[in-house]
Amino acid sequence: MALGISLPVGGIEFEYAEAWTVDGPLRTGMVNLLLRIPREAVRLQLYASAGAGVYRDRGAANGGSGLAGGVGGGILIPLPGPFGVRLDYRVLGLRRPERGDRPQRIYAGVNLAF
């Protein structure tokens, strides 16, 4: 779930996500900055994002919590009216020295502009 404020070229987004990994649930709370191509320039809006926040890993013996960072990007496909479909890809960097992995996620959602 994400809530954000966007201007024609950029925006800020507050995000809470829960993903299921091989080891169990991974929850993140992030603040992301978005940089995007203005809608007037192209029909499909491409955007890049970068952010920071916290995570809680409840899986396996290596679970824990700490700081997280993330980078990614996506595309916003406009639909009639104030709606759109958003497709997003993120790579997370979690501060957990015992595990060197970088979780990745792909997700889709409905965008409502007002």
Helices and strands as residue ranges (DSSP letters): E 2-6, E 10-21, E 24-36, E 45-57, E 64-78, E 83-94, E 104-112
